[in-house]
Amino acid sequence: MTQTAEQFHERMWDILDPVDTEYFEVVAAPAPDAQAIYSLEAAVGFPLPAAFAAFCQRANGLCVMAREEVWPHAKEFEVGPAWTFWRGLVLLGIDAPELPEWASIAAQQRQLAEAGLPGILPVLKIVGDGSRIWGVDQAGTVVVIDDMTDPEPLEGDLTDLYAEQIAELMQRQQDMAQRLAERATRKQGKLPG
């Protein structure tokens, strides 16, 4: 990340500009304190990228989630294509009050370390997809980790990745809307009894 903190902040919000709040909620937790940042850096083994740390002071654990009324949560034991469960995207946050564990960098980092993958700062995941996470290594390279296997380097920076994943989330929402409409049409066409 070679952007300044302000450039990073502006780019992230530019990426979110096309996200329609009629279909998505955008929420974040309070800013972390200095001790939480220090503890995370100690656990990861390197300083957080400055622009990312500054962003977490303004939008910690930023989550974009499809609204329940447009993309309902799956019912227990419901079966469907994996993407139909991927209703959100979270830019993981630094531990702070009100930050849920599923949105915590520290929680994800512990899982990576337990899987033998230290030295990665987890930064992004799809809500509902427990097998894939994106991170940044000490050199600042963005990596993807699938099923806790070795990190695979990616082209571009964190903002490029975020833009790609937000676009994919919006496409999934449109695909889900079409799927729900087709399901409703099929139900209307069935005869009672």
NUTIMI-363910 format. One record per residue (C-alpha): x, y, z; residue in three letters. Coordinates in steps of 0.2 Angstrom, whole numbers, padded with zeros to 4 digits, always signed. Layout:
# NUTIMI-363910
XYZAla/...
# end
This chain:
# NUTIMI-363910
+0000+0000+0000Met/+0009+0015-0006Thr/-0006+0027-0004Gln/-0007+0040+0010Thr/-0020+0037+0023Ala/-0031+0050+0015Glu/-0030+0043-0002Gln/-0034+0026+0005Phe/-0049+0032+0014His/-0055+0042-0001Glu/-0053+0027-0013Arg/-0062+0015-0001Met/-0077+0026+0000Trp/-0076+0029-0019Asp/-0077+0010-0021Ile/-0093+0010-0010Leu/-0101+0024-0019Asp/-0111+0013-0031Pro/-0117+0002-0016Val/-0136+0005-0015Asp/-0142+0007+0003Thr/-0159+0001-0002Glu/-0151-0017-0004Tyr/-0136-0016+0008Phe/-0132-0010+0025Glu/-0114-0002+0028Val/-0109-0003+0046Val/-0093-0002+0056Ala/-0087-0003+0074Ala/-0079+0010+0085Pro/-0061+0014+0083Ala/-0048+0003+0092Pro/-0037+0010+0105Asp/-0018+0010+0104Ala/-0016-0006+0115Gln/-0027-0016+0103Ala/-0016-0010+0088Ile/+0000-0014+0098Tyr/-0006-0031+0102Ser/-0011-0035+0085Leu/+0006-0030+0078Glu/+0014-0041+0091Ala/+0004-0056+0086Ala/+0006-0053+0067Val/+0025-0049+0069Gly/+0025-0033+0059Phe/+0018-0015+0059Pro/+0001-0013+0051Leu/+0001-0004+0035Pro/-0001+0014+0040Ala/-0016+0018+0028Ala/-0025+0003+0034Phe/-0023+0007+0052Ala/-0028+0025+0049Ala/-0044+0019+0040Phe/-0048+0007+0055Cys/-0048+0023+0066Gln/-0063+0029+0055Arg/-0072+0014+0049Ala/-0066-0001+0059Asn/-0072-0018+0054Gly/-0082-0010+0039Leu/-0095-0023+0034Cys/-0107-0022+0019Val/-0121-0034+0021Met/-0136-0037+0010Ala/-0152-0032+0019Arg/-0163-0046+0026Glu/-0178-0040+0016Glu/-0169-0042-0001Val/-0158-0057+0003Trp/-0165-0067+0018Pro/-0153-0077+0029His/-0153-0095+0024Ala/-0165-0106+0034Lys/-0157-0120+0045Glu/-0152-0135+0034Phe/-0156-0125+0018Glu/-0146-0132+0003Val/-0140-0121-0011Gly/-0125-0115-0021Pro/-0112-0108-0010Ala/-0113-0090-0017Trp/-0131-0089-0010Thr/-0125-0089+0007Phe/-0112-0075+0004Trp/-0122-0060+0008Arg/-0109-0048+0014Gly/-0091-0043+0014Leu/-0081-0037+0029Val/-0065-0027+0029Leu/-0059-0035+0045Leu/-0056-0023+0060Gly/-0045-0021+0075Ile/-0052-0027+0092Asp/-0063-0014+0099Ala/-0079-0013+0109Pro/-0094-0019+0098Glu/-0083-0027+0085Leu/-0090-0045+0083Pro/-0077-0059+0083Glu/-0081-0064+0065Trp/-0075-0047+0060Ala/-0059-0047+0070Ser/-0042-0047+0062Ile/-0035-0055+0079Ala/-0047-0069+0078Ala/-0043-0073+0060Gln/-0025-0071+0063Gln/-0026-0084+0077Arg/-0034-0096+0066Gln/-0020-0093+0052Leu/-0007-0096+0065Ala/-0014-0112+0072Glu/-0015-0118+0054Ala/+0004-0115+0052Gly/+0002-0098+0042Leu/+0010-0085+0053Pro/+0015-0068+0046Gly/-0001-0064+0037Ile/-0012-0049+0042Leu/-0030-0055+0038Pro/-0039-0040+0031Val/-0055-0046+0021Leu/-0067-0060+0020Lys/-0084-0064+0013Ile/-0097-0066+0026Val/-0103-0084+0025Gly/-0088-0091+0016Asp/-0078-0099+0030Gly/-0064-0106+0018Ser/-0057-0090+0010Arg/-0048-0075+0017Ile/-0037-0062+0010Trp/-0023-0054+0019Gly/-0007-0044+0017Val/+0011-0051+0021Asp/+0025-0042+0029Gln/+0031-0035+0011Ala/+0014-0028+0008Gly/+0009-0041-0005Thr/-0010-0045-0005Val/-0013-0064-0003Val/-0028-0076-0004Val/-0029-0091+0007Ile/-0041-0105+0003Asp/-0045-0118+0015Asp/-0030-0113+0026Met/-0017-0118+0013Thr/-0002-0108+0008Asp/-0005-0090+0004Pro/-0006-0086-0015Glu/+0000-0069-0020Pro/-0012-0058-0030Leu/-0009-0043-0042Glu/-0014-0026-0036Gly/-0016-0018-0019Asp/-0030-0019-0005Leu/-0041-0006-0013Thr/-0040-0016-0030Asp/-0046-0032-0021Leu/-0059-0022-0011Tyr/-0066-0015-0027Ala/-0067-0032-0036Glu/-0075-0040-0021Gln/-0088-0026-0019Ile/-0092-0028-0037Ala/-0094-0047-0035Glu/-0105-0044-0020Leu/-0117-0032-0029Met/-0118-0045-0043Gln/-0122-0059-0031Arg/-0136-0048-0024Gln/-0143-0045-0042Gln/-0142-0064-0045Asp/-0150-0068-0029Met/-0165-0056-0033Ala/-0167-0065-0049Gln/-0167-0082-0040Arg/-0180-0076-0027Leu/-0191-0069-0041Ala/-0190-0085-0051Glu/-0194-0095-0035Arg/-0209-0084-0031Ala/-0215-0086-0049Thr/-0214-0105-0047Arg/-0224-0105-0031Lys/-0238-0094-0039Gln/-0239-0107-0053Gly/-0242-0122-0042Lys/-0259-0128-0038Leu/-0265-0130-0020Pro/-0265-0147-0012Gly/
# end
